[in-house]
Amino acid sequence: MLRRQAWLAGCAVVLFAAGAEAIFLDEDQNITLQARIYSQAAIRLENSEIFTEPPTKTGQLIQQRNFFNPELDAKLKPYLGWMKGSWLDWMAPDDLNFRIAAWGFYDGIYDYGSGQFDRAQSRINASFNNQVPAEMGARAGGWYARGPNIKLCGRDATTCAAPTKFSDVFSDFELYEPRSIYGHQARVNELYLSYSKGPFFLRVGKQSISWGESDTIALLDQGNPFDLTLAAPGFFQDIDEARIPLYTVRTSYNLFDALGPFSSGFIEGYWVPGGIDATTAITPLLAASPYSPRGVDPQLLSTMPGGVFPPSFQFVFFDHIPKSDISSSRWGIRFQTLINRAVTMQAWVYRTFPNVVPVKVGFQTSTQQLNINGTNFFPIALEHNPSMVYGLAATFFSETVDGIFRLNAQLFEHEQGFVPQTNLNICPINPQNNRPCTPWKSGVPRNQFSRGHVPFQDILRYEIGFDRFFFARFLNPTNSFLISASIVGSYNASYDEDDPAKEFRFNGQLKPGPVCLQGNGQGDCQVLRQRGAFQDDYVNNVALDAQGQITTQTDYLHGRLTPRLTVIQFARGTFAMHPSVIYRWNDWLLFQADYQFITGAYQSLGFFRDRDQVSVRMTYQLN
């Protein structure tokens, strides 16, 4: 109730505010306070598909997000005039700025949304007990936690001390709490000091690094992690709002103004010390929110025919985050120049954590499954392994087509992948009529409790983009249209469909629906088998993949009304459309309406093809 009253009071302040000018905190206007605050509500336009938890009906409210982003900027150079002419004159800055910005939201979906959302989140970790009593009765569901440590005996050990608490194995863990992930979050989003002197620039503190194209969905821009709790960043959430800044030391140096055909050359580098900031994105939880990945609690799969593990076992979903030490550091180096004053060229290399993949943890010893205080466990770890990224980019204007071309190619070297028989150590094929499972190795039978490991892959990702302005007088007689089009593709050099061990699948996502294990051959099924026990149950990847996307927008009413349309077509059959319109009541109050539509193949954005929605937003800007 207090939270609701606070937001009502805030809305009242917004509605009765007098203007859009920022707040200056000093007479010389060197210190400025700005803010962006919005309230958004979204309604689902279709029923959710089977095995989507929590289930959602057409017309239900699935989001009521209240977002705030205040920013404080300070120009500090005017306060350092005393350095000129002193013994510190050599380091007197040409420019010195400080910035701090907050980021946070409250979503009332669990408080006054449809009841199934609050019931779903309340079941997560409801039966958790660090002491893990031996007699737990019926399993209420899987346990969801994250932490940097999984302490097991060595692979060759035959005996070791039996753990008596959950924390004996998963030390320094914290439980996933859906309300603190999907219901409300707050953080210092940016906190840095920028210094420049001649050709030298330095920025130290919490900041974002964006290298590579990030049109609509950021597939190539992977330097910083992204908030994934609203499904696809850039489609259901603003791309800049989803980017998670890191504590970074960033510097650049202008190498030359002109050097033969080259001009404006500079080199830039950054370092994110892992001992200070090893942040990775929160992995979306199953059965927790309207934007959760499709699927049911894995604990329930154990009770279905063909379950992955026996129902007497406790399932653990453990996000094995990077350790806070130097090994988790991120870094990057980039060079940029202008060739013949026409083509902007960039080349870079950086180290990052681009994705997360599930891996079966397996035995406590070489012969004994993980048992804590008398309870057998079936843990799946979500692993974060670093990858090196090598990129090239070019941008140039073409008079022939009167537009700008954007070219970008990046090699993601040694990126972790997902092959079910490798990560989860499960059968690579579906056995029929009790056909025995294919062995893992010749003479070594597969065991559902043995450990898996991470396979790695080399992936080339690229984008070819084109931007231009054009007039369509019959649609808008006074203003031009902007069109931004691109083809984004990938080539997995490690993929081999003839070798099951190299037939990479999407990271743990099951194909939709159950399959019939025993039927009468006339469309009736006596025994259903839930997917998950065999490699073919998981969504396929392909060696070559691509998508095309086009965004166009224009202005009406002297810039007060801005309609925009984004269309995405995937080579594998998924189609997505996102029309929106913004109306500027004045400089400080904006109204926006969006419609998100997804259909087609069950892959990429198609994982959310039952999430069509319409949303309305009111934004207040102090700027």
N, C-alpha and C positions, 0 to 999 in steps of 0.2 A: 504494500500500500504506500509506504514512504517513497519507494522508487517511482511509482506511478505519479504521485503528487509532485515529485521533483521534475519529472519530464513535463507535466502539465504547466508547472511554473516556468520552465524553460521555454516552452512553446508560447506562453503568454508574452514573455520578454521579446521573443523573435517577432511576433505579430505586431507589437506596439513599438518596435524599434523605429527610429526616425530616419536613418540613412545608412549608406554603405561605406562610409569612410572608415578606415582602420583607426585604431586607437593609438595615438602617439603618447609615449610615456615620458617624454622630455621636451623641453622648449625647442630644441634644435631638430626635433623629429628624427633622431638617430635610432631610437628604440621603438619598434612597431609591433603591435599585437594584431594578428589576423586570425580568422577562424572560418571553418566550413562545417556546418552542422546540418544534418538532414534527418528526416523521419520517413521511412518507406514501409509500405505494406504490400504484400504479394498474395495472390489468390491462385490456387491450382485450377487448371482448366480441363483436367482429365483424371480419371481414376488411375491409381497406381497399378502396375502389373503384378501378377502373382509372385510371391516370395520377395516383395518389397516391404521392408519393415522400417518404421511403422507405416501401415497402409493409409492412403490418403484418398479422399473423395473429391469429385469435382465441386468447386465452389468453396472449399475449405481454406481458411486463412493459414498460410504456411510460413509467413514471415511478417514481423512487425519490428523492423530494425531501426534503432535510433543511434546514429553515428555522430561522433564529434572529433574534430581535428583542429585544435587551436595551435597557433604558431607564433613564436616570439622571435623576432630578428633584431639584432643590435649591430650598428656600425660603430666599431671601436676605434678606428683610425683617428677621428677627431680628438680623442682623449689621450693620444700618444704624441702630440706635437712636440712635447719636451724632448723627444729622442733626436729630433733634427738638430744638427750642430754639436751634439754631445758625442761621447766616446761610443755610444750605441747607434750612431747615425748609419752605420753599415747595415744594420738590420731593421731600421725604421721601415715599417710596411708601406707598400703602395696601397694595400687594401687589407683590412682585418675585420672579419665578421664573425658573429656568434649566432647560433640558431638552436632553438629547442622547440620541439613539437610533440604533442601528445596524440595518441590514437586510441580510440575505444568505442565500444558499442554496448547497447543493451537491447536484446531481442525478447519480447514478451511472449514468445510462442509457448513456453512452458507454463506461463502464469495465466494467460487468458486466451490461449489458442485452443484448438480442439484437444480433447482430453487424451487421445492416444499418444500424443507426443510426450506429455509429462509422464504417463504410465511407462512408456518405452525407456525414457532416460532413467527413471527410478529403479528399473530392473538391473541396470548395468552395475556390476560390482556389489549388488545387494547382499550376496552371500559371502563376500570376501572376509577372510579371517586370517591374519598373519600367522596364528598358531596352527592353522590347518588341522582341525580336529579329525581324528580318524574316522568317526561316523558322522558323515555330513548329510545323509539322507538324499533326497532328490536334488539334483543340481539345478539351481535357479538360473544358471547361465554361465557364459564364459567370464573370465576375469581379464580386465583390460588395464595394463600398466605400462610405464615407460621408465627407462633408467639406463645407465652406462655399463652395467655389469651383469654378467651371467656366470656364476661360479659353479662349474662342474669339475668332476675329476678328469684326469687325462684320458684320452681315447683308449689307451692300453691298460688302464687301471682295472683291476678286478674287485677291489675292495676300497672303501673310503668311508669317512665319517658320515653317518646318515643325517641329513638335515632335518631339523625339527620345526623350522619356521620358514615361511615364504621368503623372508629377507635373507636367510642363509644362502639361498641360491641367487635371488634377484636383489642384491644389495643396493642401497641408495635409490630404491625405486619410489615412484609416486603413482598413485592411482589416477586413471583417467576419470574425470568428473564431467559429464556432458554439460551440465549447467555452466561450468567455468570455461567451456570450449565453445558451445553453441549459444548459450544464453547471455553471457557477458564476458568481455575482456577489456583490459586497459593496459597500456604500456607507454613508456617514453619511446616515441617513434624515431625521432631524430634528436641528436645532441652532439654538436660538433663546432669546432673553431676552424675558420678558414683564413689562411695567411698567404699573401702573394708579395713577391719582391722581384721586379724585373721579369726575367723569363721563368722564375721559379714559383710553383704553387704547392701549398700543403694544406690538407684538410685532415683533421684528427677527430675521431669520435664516431658516434652512431650515424650511419648514412647508407644510402643505396648506391649500388653500382649496376648500371644497365649497359651491357655490351651485347650487341646483336639485336635483330629485329624482334619486336614483340607485338605484332599486329593482332588484335583481337585476343588470341590465345598465345601465351608466351611459350613457344616451343624451343626457340633458339636462345632466348635470354634466360640463362640459368645461373648467373653469378650469385644472385641472392635467392633464398628460398621464398616460396609463395604460400600464403594462407589458402588451404585447400578445403576449408570447412563449408564453403558455399559452392562445392563441386568444381566447376571449371573457371579459374581466374580469367577475367576478360569477357566472360559470357553472362554469368550470373552476378558478377562483382567487378567493379572498376579495377583495371589492371594495376594502377598505381596504389590503390587502396589495399590490394592483396599482397603487394611486395613487402617482404619483411627486412628492414634495414639491419645491418650488423655493425659492431664496433670495429672500425677500420682505420688504418693509416693509409692515406691516399696522397700521391704526389705526382706532379707533372713538370716537365721542363721543355721550353721552346728551344728546339735545336737550331733552327735557321728560319730566316724569312724567305730567302731565295737561294736555290742551289741548282743551277742548270734548269731543267724542266720542272724541278720540284720547288714547291713553296709551302710556307706555313707548316713546317714539319715539327712535330713534338712527340715526346715519349711520355707515357703515363704508366704508373704502377700502383698496386695496392696490396695490402697485407691485412688479413683478418686473423689475429693471433688466437689459436684454438684454446689456449689456456684462459682467455678472457671471454671469448664468444664462440661456442660450437653449436649455435642454434640451428635446428632443422625444423621444417614445418611439422605441425601436429598432424599425425596420420588420421584421416577421417574414420570415425567409428561406425561399425555396422549397427543398424537398428537403434539409432540415437536421435536422428533429426530428419526433417523433410528433405535434406540434401545429402543424407547418408548414402554410400554406395549400395547398390541393390544386393539384397541377400538377407539371410536370417542369422541369428546368433549361432556360431559354429558349434556350441554345446548341443544344440538341438539336432544337428546333423548326425550325432552319434547314435540317436535313437531310431534313425530311419534305416531301411534296408540298404546294405552296401555302405554303411557309415564309415568314415575315415578312421575312427577309433571307437573303442568300446564305451558304452554309456556310463560305466563306473568310473571313468577317468574324468579329471577336471581339466577343461581346456583353458589355456592361457594365451592371450594375445599380447605379446610383449614388444613394445617399440624399443629396440636396442639402439639408443641414441649414441652419437660419438662421444668419446671421453673428452673431458676438458683438459687437454694437454696439447703440446706442440704438434702432435701427429694429426690433429684435427684442424690445422690451420688451412685457410684458403688464401690464395694469392693470384695475382695476374699482372701481365705486362702487355702494353698496347702501343703500337706506333701508328701515327696518322700523318698523311701529307696530301697536298693537292698537286696533281700532275697536269702540266700544261694549262693550269688555271681552269680546268674543266672537269677533271675526274677526282673525286675525293676517295682516297684509298686508305684502308685500315687493315692491320694485321695484329693478331693478339694470341696469347696463350694464357689460360687460367686453370686453376684447380678448384673443383667444387664437388658438391654432393647432389647430383642431378635427380636421383629417384630413390625409391625404397622398394625392397623386394622381400617376400616372406621366405623363411627358411625353417625347416623342422629342427628343433633343438635335440631331441632324441634322448639317448641313454645318459644316466648319471655316471655309470661305469661302462666298461665294454660289454658287460653281460646283464646289467640291471637297468630297467627303465627308471626314469626320475620318480622318486617317491619321497614325499615330505610328510613326516609325522604320520605315516600310515596311509596316506592318500596318494594314489598314482596320478601323475600329471601328463598331459599332452600339450607341451608348449610350442607355439610358433613364434619365432623371433622375426621382427621386421628390421632388416639390416640396412645400414647406411655405409656404403663404401665410396671413397673418393674416385673421381674420374678427371682425366686431363682433357681439356678442350682446346683445339687449335682452330682459329677462325680467320677468314678473309672477307672483306666487304668492300664494295665500291658503290658510289653514287654519282650519277651524272645526268645532265640535262640534254635532251635530244630535241633539236629544232624541227626535225622531220615530223615527229608526232606531238611536238609542243608539250612535252611532259618530262617527268623525272623518273629514271630507272633506278631501282635499288637491287643490288645483288649481294647475297650473303651465303657463305658456305662454312660449316663448322664440322670438324671431326671430333666426336666424343669417343675418346680412346679408353678402353678398359672400363666400360660402363657395365655395372652389374645388371644381370638379366634374370629372367624367370623361365625355367624349364621344369615343369612339375615333377618329372621323374628324378630330377637332380636336386632341386630345392626341397621338395617334400618327400623324396624317395618313395614315390608311389608307382603304380603300374603304368606303363606307357600306353597300354591299349585297354579297351573294354573287354573283359572276358565274358563270353557267352556260354550258357549251359555248363557253368562251373569249370570252364576252361582254366587251367592254371596260369598264374601271372608270369609274365616274362621275367626271368631273373635279372638282378642288377648287374651281376658279372657272372661269367661262366663258373658254375659250381658253387656260387655264393647266393643263397636264397634271399629274397627281399624280405625285410621286416618292417612292419608299419611303425615301429618305435625307434628305428635306427636314425642316425643323424643325416641331414641333408647338407649340401654345401652350395655356394653361390657360383654360378657360371658367369663368365664375362663376355662382352661383345664389343665390337667396334662399329659405330654407327655414324654415317655421314648425313647430316641434316642441312637443308639448303632452303633459300627463299629467293624468288624472282618477283620483284614488286614494281608497280608502275603507278605514279600519281600525276594527276593533272586537273586543271580547272577547265570547264567548258560551259557554254550557254545552251539552254533549251528554253527558248523564249515562250513556247506554248505552255510550258509548265511554270516558269518563273520569268516574267518579263524584265525584272530589275536586277536580279542577283545571279551570279554564276553557281554552278554545282561543283563540288569537289568529289572526285572519284579516286579511291585508293584500292587497287587490285593487287593480288599476289597469289602465287602458287608456292605452297610450302610442302616439301617432300623429304623423304628419308630413304637411305639405302643401308641395310644391315649386312655388312660384309661377313659377319660370322654366322648368318642364318643358313641352314641346310635342311630342306624339307625331307631329304632322303635319310637323314641321320636324326633319330629321335632325340639324341643328346644335344643337338644343335637346333632343334625346332622350337624356337623361343615363342612363348605365349605372353599375353598381357599380364601384368604383375598381380597374379593371384585372383583375377576376376573370373568367376564361374560363368558358363553359358546360361542363358535364361531357362528356367523351368526344370521339371524333373524328366526322367526318361523311364520307359516301361522295361522292367526287368523280366516280367512274366505276363503274357497276355494270351488272348484266344485267337489272335490273327485277324479279328474282325473289328478292330478299333477299341475293344474293351481291354482294360489292363487290370490284372488281379494284384500285381505287386509293382509298386513304383520304387525306383531307385533315385535318391537325391544325388545330384552331381557333386563331385569333389574327390572321389576315390581314384580316378584315372586321368591320365594326361589329356585325353580327348575331351574331358569335361570342361576344360579351361579355354577361354576366348583365344582364338588364333592371332598370331602376328604374321606378317609377311615380310619378305626381303625388301620389296619395293613398295612404298606407300606414298600417297600425296593427297593434298586437299587444295581446293581453290576457294578464295574468298574475295568478296567485293564489298566495299563500304562506300556509300555516297550520301552526301548531305548538302543542304542549301539553307538560305536564310530568307524569311519573309518578315513583313511588318518592321522594316528597318532594323533587322537583326534580333527582334524580340522573339520570333518563332523559328525554331530550328528543327526540322524533321531530319531523321537519319535512318538509313536502312543498311544492315549487314546481312549478307547471305553467304553461307559456307556449304560447299559440296565436297564430300569426301570421295575418293576413288573407290572405296569399298562399299559405297552406297548410302552412307549417313548424310542426312541433309538437315541444316539448321538455319533459322532465320531470326533476326533480332531487329525489328523496327522500333524506333523510339521517337519521341517528340519532346522538346524542351520549350517552355514558354517563360520568358523573362518578364515577370510582373514589373520589376524595376531592377536596378543593379544589385540589390541585396536579397531579393526574394525570387526564387525560381521554382517552377512546377514542371514535373517530368512524368511521362507515362511510357512504359516499356511493355513489349510482348516478346516472350521467348518461346520459340517453337522448335522441337527436335523430333525427327522421325527417321526411319530407315534402319540400316544395319546396326547390330548391337556391338559397337566398338567406338573408342574415343568418346566424342560427345554423345554418341548413341547409347552409352551406358545410362544416360539420363533422358531417354526418349519418352518416359512416362512422367516428365516433370514440367510439361508446358505450363506457363504461368503468365499472368498479367500483373504488373506492379505500378504503383503511383508513388511519387516522391515529392516532398517539399524540402527545398534547400535554402538555408540562410547563409549568406556570405558576408563576413566582415572583412572587407578588402579595400 
